[in-house]
Amino acid sequence: MKVTVVNHPLVQHKLSLLREADVSTNKFRILTEELARLLAYEATRDLETEEITIEGWCGPVKVRQIKGKKLTVVPILRAGLGMLNGVLDLVPSAKISVVGLARNHETLQPEPYFEKFVGRLDERIALIIDPMLATGGSLAATIDMLKRNGCKQIKAIVMVAAPEGVKLVNEQHPDVEIVAAALDSHLNELGYIIPGLGDAGDKIFGTK
Ligand code: URA
């Protein structure tokens, strides 16, 4: 099973607070953003850099700056929106591509009802954000859509992953790295991650 679990103490502490049954909408939203920021830091660890010379206060100085491909952040509606600002804090100039998926009741497969991608996906690294990687169907479908539109480098940032979802995405898209705060036990019969967080979308938006 290929998934990068970020064991940083801040990540694990914030995740523990998100797991509390009586966490308020406000707290859940803030923690989601904070966690997304820390996970994005980890997910961007291998961005390519180059050495350049700039004019510093005491003369020319060699520095390193990010080079090469630009990023697009890809929130999956609706819960992915809760992570968006946290990621943008780190990469404020990233362009945003949005995907909405709904389950087809006959085929039980996720089908896109909304997609708006930025241009030249072939020149960008896509960072997909979705708090919960459950069955993996939505994430795999989003990766399919990005690849069909030319994207060649994709990572997924999730807060909690289930083994079932990681397995599916690993099988269908072995080139895609998944960065998570936790790999939990399993999915229950309703498709919720156990122990998980409950319905992350409802908790971020305050709906039930
Ligand atoms: N989506 C959620 O919000 N929570 C789960 O546990 C699974 C899918």
Boltz pocket constraint, residues with backbone or C-beta under 6 A from the ligand:
constraints:
  - pocket:
      binder: B
      contacts: [[A, 79], [A, 132], [A, 134], [A, 191], [A, 192], [A, 193], [A, 194], [A, 196], [A, 197], [A, 198], [A, 199], [A, 200], [A, 201]]
      max_distance: 6.0
